[in-house]
Amino acid sequence: MTLAQLTIRNLELQDLDEVVELQASCFPPPFPAELLWQSAHLARHLEIFPAGQWVAVESSRLIASSTTLIIGDDLWHAHADWETTVGGHELSRHDPSGTTLYGVDISVHPKHRGQGVGRALFEARIQTARGLGLTRFGTACRLPGLADWHQRTGAPASQYVEEVLRGGLADSTLTPLLRWGLKPVGILDRYMEDEESRNSACLLELVL
Ligand SMILES: CC(C)(COP(=O)(O)OP(=O)(O)OC[C@H]1O[C@@H](n2cnc3c(N)ncnc32)[C@H](O)[C@@H]1OP(=O)(O)O)[C@@H](O)C(=O)NCCC(=O)NCCS
Protein backbone atom coordinates (compact mmCIF):
# COMPACT_ATOMS: atom_id res chain seq x y z
CA MET A 1 0.00 0.00 0.00
CA THR A 2 1.18 3.53 -0.67
CA LEU A 3 -0.43 6.46 1.07
CA ALA A 4 -1.66 7.64 -2.36
CA GLN A 5 -4.07 4.66 -2.31
CA LEU A 6 -5.44 5.62 1.09
CA THR A 7 -8.71 7.52 1.57
CA ILE A 8 -9.43 9.27 4.86
CA ARG A 9 -13.10 10.15 5.22
CA ASN A 10 -15.76 10.54 7.88
CA LEU A 11 -17.40 7.43 9.31
CA GLU A 12 -20.68 6.43 7.64
CA LEU A 13 -23.50 4.16 8.83
CA GLN A 14 -22.49 1.49 6.30
CA ASP A 15 -19.05 1.18 8.02
CA LEU A 16 -20.19 0.22 11.52
CA ASP A 17 -19.82 -3.58 11.27
CA GLU A 18 -16.33 -3.23 9.80
CA VAL A 19 -15.27 -0.88 12.61
CA VAL A 20 -16.54 -3.37 15.22
CA GLU A 21 -14.46 -6.09 13.52
CA LEU A 22 -11.42 -3.80 13.32
CA GLN A 23 -11.62 -3.02 17.04
CA ALA A 24 -11.39 -6.73 17.88
CA SER A 25 -8.18 -7.02 15.80
CA CYS A 26 -6.67 -3.86 17.29
CA PHE A 27 -7.45 -4.49 20.97
CA PRO A 28 -7.02 -8.25 21.54
CA PRO A 29 -7.16 -9.76 25.07
CA PRO A 30 -6.20 -8.99 27.75
CA PHE A 31 -7.82 -5.67 26.72
CA PRO A 32 -11.42 -5.92 28.03
CA ALA A 33 -13.82 -6.71 25.15
CA GLU A 34 -16.61 -4.82 26.95
CA LEU A 35 -14.69 -1.55 26.45
CA LEU A 36 -14.79 -1.89 22.64
CA TRP A 37 -17.36 -0.08 20.49
CA GLN A 38 -20.47 -1.90 19.37
CA SER A 39 -22.52 -0.71 16.36
CA ALA A 40 -25.05 1.12 18.53
CA HIS A 41 -22.27 3.16 20.18
CA LEU A 42 -20.79 4.11 16.81
CA ALA A 43 -24.23 5.08 15.51
CA ARG A 44 -24.62 7.35 18.53
CA HIS A 45 -21.20 8.97 17.83
CA LEU A 46 -22.44 9.74 14.33
CA GLU A 47 -25.57 11.38 15.75
CA ILE A 48 -23.75 13.65 18.19
CA PHE A 49 -20.52 14.53 16.32
CA PRO A 50 -20.26 13.14 12.76
CA ALA A 51 -17.35 15.46 11.88
CA GLY A 52 -15.24 13.88 14.66
CA GLN A 53 -15.40 10.26 13.46
CA TRP A 54 -13.07 8.99 10.71
CA VAL A 55 -12.08 5.87 8.86
CA ALA A 56 -9.19 5.03 6.53
CA VAL A 57 -10.05 2.96 3.47
CA GLU A 58 -7.65 1.18 1.15
CA SER A 59 -8.89 -0.77 -1.93
CA SER A 60 -12.47 -0.64 -0.52
CA ARG A 61 -11.29 -2.21 2.75
CA LEU A 62 -11.62 -0.32 6.02
CA ILE A 63 -8.18 -0.52 7.66
CA ALA A 64 -8.32 2.10 10.43
CA SER A 65 -10.70 4.26 12.43
CA SER A 66 -10.70 7.08 14.91
CA THR A 67 -13.20 8.47 17.43
CA THR A 68 -13.18 11.94 19.01
CA LEU A 69 -15.42 14.26 20.99
CA ILE A 70 -15.14 17.87 22.14
CA ILE A 71 -14.68 18.55 25.84
CA GLY A 72 -14.49 21.76 27.88
CA ASP A 73 -11.33 23.21 29.44
CA ASP A 74 -12.33 22.30 33.02
CA LEU A 75 -12.79 18.66 32.08
CA TRP A 76 -9.46 18.58 30.24
CA HIS A 77 -7.61 20.05 33.23
CA ALA A 78 -9.36 17.65 35.66
CA HIS A 79 -7.12 14.80 34.33
CA ALA A 80 -9.90 12.37 35.18
CA ASP A 81 -10.41 8.75 34.16
CA TRP A 82 -11.85 7.56 30.83
CA GLU A 83 -15.46 7.21 32.02
CA THR A 84 -15.53 10.71 33.55
CA THR A 85 -13.78 12.40 30.64
CA VAL A 86 -15.75 10.98 27.73
CA GLY A 87 -18.99 9.93 29.45
CA GLY A 88 -18.79 6.24 28.57
CA HIS A 89 -19.50 4.49 25.29
CA GLU A 90 -22.05 7.07 24.15
CA LEU A 91 -19.60 9.99 24.66
CA SER A 92 -22.16 11.82 26.79
CA ARG A 93 -19.59 14.50 27.77
CA HIS A 94 -19.47 15.79 24.17
CA ASP A 95 -19.74 19.58 24.41
CA PRO A 96 -19.87 21.47 21.09
CA SER A 97 -18.94 24.70 22.95
CA GLY A 98 -15.76 23.15 24.42
CA THR A 99 -12.11 23.92 23.62
CA THR A 100 -10.45 20.54 23.16
CA LEU A 101 -10.79 17.86 20.53
CA TYR A 102 -10.26 14.70 22.62
CA GLY A 103 -9.02 11.51 20.96
CA VAL A 104 -10.90 8.55 22.37
CA ASP A 105 -9.41 5.88 20.16
CA ILE A 106 -7.35 5.44 17.02
CA SER A 107 -7.07 1.95 15.61
CA VAL A 108 -4.96 0.80 12.67
CA HIS A 109 -5.26 -2.83 11.56
CA PRO A 110 -2.09 -4.71 12.65
CA LYS A 111 -1.16 -5.50 9.02
CA HIS A 112 -1.12 -1.80 8.11
CA ARG A 113 0.83 -0.32 11.01
CA GLY A 114 4.02 1.73 10.69
CA GLN A 115 3.02 2.99 7.20
CA GLY A 116 1.70 6.44 8.14
CA VAL A 117 -2.01 5.50 8.32
CA GLY A 118 -2.27 6.61 11.97
CA ARG A 119 -0.50 9.86 11.11
CA ALA A 120 -2.96 10.52 8.25
CA LEU A 121 -5.92 10.06 10.64
CA PHE A 122 -4.20 12.26 13.21
CA GLU A 123 -3.75 15.02 10.61
CA ALA A 124 -7.47 14.82 9.75
CA ARG A 125 -8.23 15.31 13.44
CA ILE A 126 -5.97 18.35 13.70
CA GLN A 127 -7.37 19.92 10.53
CA THR A 128 -10.91 19.47 11.88
CA ALA A 129 -9.97 20.88 15.30
CA ARG A 130 -8.46 23.98 13.65
CA GLY A 131 -11.49 24.35 11.36
CA LEU A 132 -13.77 24.30 14.41
CA GLY A 133 -11.66 26.98 16.12
CA LEU A 134 -10.61 24.66 18.97
CA THR A 135 -7.45 25.45 20.94
CA ARG A 136 -6.14 21.99 21.77
CA PHE A 137 -6.00 18.38 20.68
CA GLY A 138 -5.68 16.11 23.70
CA THR A 139 -5.72 12.42 24.44
CA ALA A 140 -4.75 9.85 27.06
CA CYS A 141 -2.42 7.31 25.50
CA ARG A 142 -2.25 3.63 26.49
CA LEU A 143 1.17 2.32 27.53
CA PRO A 144 0.98 -1.31 26.35
CA GLY A 145 4.66 -2.03 27.10
CA LEU A 146 4.46 -0.81 30.69
CA ALA A 147 3.36 -3.97 32.58
CA ASP A 148 6.18 -6.13 31.16
CA TRP A 149 8.75 -3.40 31.73
CA HIS A 150 7.50 -2.82 35.30
CA GLN A 151 7.81 -6.54 36.03
CA ARG A 152 11.47 -6.39 35.06
CA THR A 153 12.37 -3.05 36.66
CA GLY A 154 9.82 -2.37 39.42
CA ALA A 155 9.98 1.28 38.32
CA PRO A 156 6.96 3.61 37.96
CA ALA A 157 5.07 4.66 34.83
CA SER A 158 6.66 8.13 34.94
CA GLN A 159 10.11 6.57 34.46
CA TYR A 160 8.80 4.39 31.63
CA VAL A 161 7.46 7.46 29.81
CA GLU A 162 10.78 9.29 30.34
CA GLU A 163 12.64 6.33 28.81
CA VAL A 164 10.32 6.31 25.78
CA LEU A 165 10.71 10.09 25.41
CA ARG A 166 14.51 9.71 25.58
CA GLY A 167 14.33 7.05 22.86
CA GLY A 168 15.82 4.32 25.09
CA LEU A 169 12.57 2.31 24.80
CA ALA A 170 9.84 2.10 22.15
CA ASP A 171 6.20 1.69 23.15
CA SER A 172 3.92 0.47 20.35
CA THR A 173 1.35 3.18 21.13
CA LEU A 174 3.20 6.03 22.88
CA THR A 175 6.10 6.14 20.39
CA PRO A 176 3.90 6.79 17.30
CA LEU A 177 1.82 9.40 19.15
CA LEU A 178 5.01 11.25 20.16
CA ARG A 179 6.22 11.06 16.54
CA TRP A 180 3.01 12.79 15.46
CA GLY A 181 4.06 15.78 17.60
CA LEU A 182 1.99 15.29 20.75
CA LYS A 183 3.58 16.51 24.01
CA PRO A 184 3.26 14.77 27.41
CA VAL A 185 1.29 16.62 30.08
CA GLY A 186 1.17 14.02 32.86
CA ILE A 187 0.56 10.42 33.90
CA LEU A 188 -2.89 9.13 34.85
CA ASP A 189 -2.54 6.19 37.26
CA ARG A 190 -6.12 4.90 37.04
CA TYR A 191 -7.35 5.83 33.56
CA MET A 192 -9.13 2.64 32.46
CA GLU A 193 -9.03 -1.13 32.92
CA ASP A 194 -6.00 -2.05 30.82
CA GLU A 195 -3.73 -4.77 32.18
CA GLU A 196 -0.85 -4.21 29.73
CA SER A 197 -0.74 -0.50 30.67
CA ARG A 198 -1.19 -1.23 34.42
CA ASN A 199 -4.43 0.85 34.02
CA SER A 200 -2.24 3.90 33.40
CA ALA A 201 -2.13 6.34 30.52
CA CYS A 202 0.03 9.26 29.45
CA LEU A 203 -1.91 12.47 28.90
CA LEU A 204 -0.73 14.16 25.70
CA GLU A 205 -1.64 17.44 24.00
CA LEU A 206 -0.98 19.57 20.99
CA VAL A 207 -1.78 23.24 21.53
CA LEU A 208 -3.29 24.60 18.30
C1 LIG B 1 -0.90 3.45 17.75
C2 LIG B 1 -1.31 3.24 16.29
C3 LIG B 1 -2.64 3.94 16.03
C4 LIG B 1 -0.21 3.89 15.39
O1 LIG B 1 -0.64 3.85 14.03
P1 LIG B 1 0.40 3.62 12.83
O2 LIG B 1 -0.33 3.82 11.57
O3 LIG B 1 1.09 2.33 13.03
O4 LIG B 1 1.44 4.83 13.10
P2 LIG B 1 2.31 5.62 12.00
O5 LIG B 1 2.62 4.70 10.87
O6 LIG B 1 1.65 6.91 11.70
O7 LIG B 1 3.65 5.84 12.84
C5 LIG B 1 4.17 7.10 13.26
C6 LIG B 1 5.64 6.91 13.59
O8 LIG B 1 5.75 6.00 14.70
C7 LIG B 1 6.61 4.91 14.34
N1 LIG B 1 6.07 3.67 14.94
C8 LIG B 1 4.89 3.08 14.66
N2 LIG B 1 4.75 1.97 15.41
C9 LIG B 1 5.88 1.86 16.14
C10 LIG B 1 6.34 0.89 17.08
N3 LIG B 1 5.61 -0.19 17.40
N4 LIG B 1 7.55 1.10 17.65
C11 LIG B 1 8.31 2.17 17.31
N5 LIG B 1 7.92 3.12 16.42
C12 LIG B 1 6.71 2.95 15.84
C13 LIG B 1 6.54 4.84 12.83
O9 LIG B 1 7.67 4.21 12.29
C14 LIG B 1 6.46 6.31 12.45
O10 LIG B 1 7.76 6.87 12.51
P3 LIG B 1 8.19 8.16 11.62
O11 LIG B 1 7.63 9.35 12.33
O12 LIG B 1 9.67 8.10 11.63
O13 LIG B 1 7.59 7.98 10.25
C15 LIG B 1 -1.40 1.73 15.93
O14 LIG B 1 -0.19 1.11 16.27
C16 LIG B 1 -2.53 0.98 16.62
O15 LIG B 1 -3.64 0.90 16.08
N6 LIG B 1 -2.28 0.41 17.81
C17 LIG B 1 -3.26 -0.43 18.53
C18 LIG B 1 -4.43 0.35 19.07
C19 LIG B 1 -4.02 1.44 20.05
O16 LIG B 1 -3.32 1.19 21.02
N7 LIG B 1 -4.47 2.67 19.75
C20 LIG B 1 -4.12 3.86 20.49
C21 LIG B 1 -4.81 4.02 21.77
S1 LIG B 1 -6.54 4.25 21.64
Ligand as a Chemical Component Dictionary entry (heavy atoms), coordinates in Angstrom:
data_LIG
# 
_chem_comp.id                   LIG 
_chem_comp.type                 NON-POLYMER 
_chem_comp.pdbx_formal_charge   0 
_chem_comp.three_letter_code    LIG 
# 
loop_
_chem_comp_atom.comp_id 
_chem_comp_atom.atom_id 
_chem_comp_atom.alt_atom_id 
_chem_comp_atom.type_symbol 
_chem_comp_atom.charge 
_chem_comp_atom.model_Cartn_x 
_chem_comp_atom.model_Cartn_y 
_chem_comp_atom.model_Cartn_z 
_chem_comp_atom.pdbx_ordinal 
LIG C1  C1  C 0 -0.904 3.452  17.746 1  
LIG C2  C2  C 0 -1.310 3.240  16.288 2  
LIG C3  C3  C 0 -2.640 3.937  16.033 3  
LIG C4  C4  C 0 -0.213 3.886  15.393 4  
LIG O1  O1  O 0 -0.644 3.851  14.028 5  
LIG P1  P1  P 0 0.401  3.622  12.832 6  
LIG O2  O2  O 0 -0.328 3.823  11.566 7  
LIG O3  O3  O 0 1.092  2.332  13.034 8  
LIG O4  O4  O 0 1.439  4.826  13.098 9  
LIG P2  P2  P 0 2.307  5.618  12.005 10 
LIG O5  O5  O 0 2.623  4.698  10.866 11 
LIG O6  O6  O 0 1.653  6.915  11.705 12 
LIG O7  O7  O 0 3.650  5.840  12.836 13 
LIG C5  C5  C 0 4.170  7.096  13.257 14 
LIG C6  C6  C 0 5.638  6.907  13.595 15 
LIG O8  O8  O 0 5.752  5.999  14.705 16 
LIG C7  C7  C 0 6.606  4.908  14.341 17 
LIG N1  N1  N 0 6.068  3.669  14.937 18 
LIG C8  C8  C 0 4.887  3.079  14.661 19 
LIG N2  N2  N 0 4.745  1.967  15.409 20 
LIG C9  C9  C 0 5.878  1.859  16.137 21 
LIG C10 C10 C 0 6.343  0.895  17.080 22 
LIG N3  N3  N 0 5.615  -0.190 17.404 23 
LIG N4  N4  N 0 7.546  1.101  17.651 24 
LIG C11 C11 C 0 8.312  2.166  17.306 25 
LIG N5  N5  N 0 7.917  3.115  16.417 26 
LIG C12 C12 C 0 6.709  2.949  15.843 27 
LIG C13 C13 C 0 6.538  4.842  12.827 28 
LIG O9  O9  O 0 7.665  4.213  12.287 29 
LIG C14 C14 C 0 6.456  6.313  12.450 30 
LIG O10 O10 O 0 7.756  6.868  12.507 31 
LIG P3  P3  P 0 8.190  8.160  11.624 32 
LIG O11 O11 O 0 7.629  9.354  12.333 33 
LIG O12 O12 O 0 9.666  8.101  11.632 34 
LIG O13 O13 O 0 7.586  7.977  10.247 35 
LIG C15 C15 C 0 -1.399 1.729  15.926 36 
LIG O14 O14 O 0 -0.188 1.109  16.266 37 
LIG C16 C16 C 0 -2.533 0.984  16.622 38 
LIG O15 O15 O 0 -3.636 0.897  16.082 39 
LIG N6  N6  N 0 -2.277 0.408  17.808 40 
LIG C17 C17 C 0 -3.257 -0.427 18.533 41 
LIG C18 C18 C 0 -4.432 0.346  19.068 42 
LIG C19 C19 C 0 -4.016 1.439  20.046 43 
LIG O16 O16 O 0 -3.322 1.195  21.017 44 
LIG N7  N7  N 0 -4.470 2.675  19.748 45 
LIG C20 C20 C 0 -4.117 3.860  20.491 46 
LIG C21 C21 C 0 -4.812 4.024  21.770 47 
LIG S1  S1  S 0 -6.544 4.254  21.642 48 
# 
loop_
_chem_comp_bond.comp_id 
_chem_comp_bond.atom_id_1 
_chem_comp_bond.atom_id_2 
_chem_comp_bond.value_order 
_chem_comp_bond.pdbx_ordinal 
LIG C1  C2  SING 1  
LIG C2  C3  SING 2  
LIG C2  C4  SING 3  
LIG C2  C15 SING 4  
LIG C4  O1  SING 5  
LIG O1  P1  SING 6  
LIG P1  O2  DOUB 7  
LIG P1  O3  SING 8  
LIG P1  O4  SING 9  
LIG O4  P2  SING 10 
LIG P2  O5  DOUB 11 
LIG P2  O6  SING 12 
LIG P2  O7  SING 13 
LIG O7  C5  SING 14 
LIG C5  C6  SING 15 
LIG C6  O8  SING 16 
LIG C6  C14 SING 17 
LIG O8  C7  SING 18 
LIG C7  N1  SING 19 
LIG C7  C13 SING 20 
LIG N1  C8  SING 21 
LIG N1  C12 SING 22 
LIG C8  N2  DOUB 23 
LIG N2  C9  SING 24 
LIG C9  C10 SING 25 
LIG C9  C12 DOUB 26 
LIG C10 N3  SING 27 
LIG C10 N4  DOUB 28 
LIG N4  C11 SING 29 
LIG C11 N5  DOUB 30 
LIG N5  C12 SING 31 
LIG C13 O9  SING 32 
LIG C13 C14 SING 33 
LIG C14 O10 SING 34 
LIG O10 P3  SING 35 
LIG P3  O11 DOUB 36 
LIG P3  O12 SING 37 
LIG P3  O13 SING 38 
LIG C15 O14 SING 39 
LIG C15 C16 SING 40 
LIG C16 O15 DOUB 41 
LIG C16 N6  SING 42 
LIG N6  C17 SING 43 
LIG C17 C18 SING 44 
LIG C18 C19 SING 45 
LIG C19 O16 DOUB 46 
LIG C19 N7  SING 47 
LIG N7  C20 SING 48 
LIG C20 C21 SING 49 
LIG C21 S1  SING 50 
# 
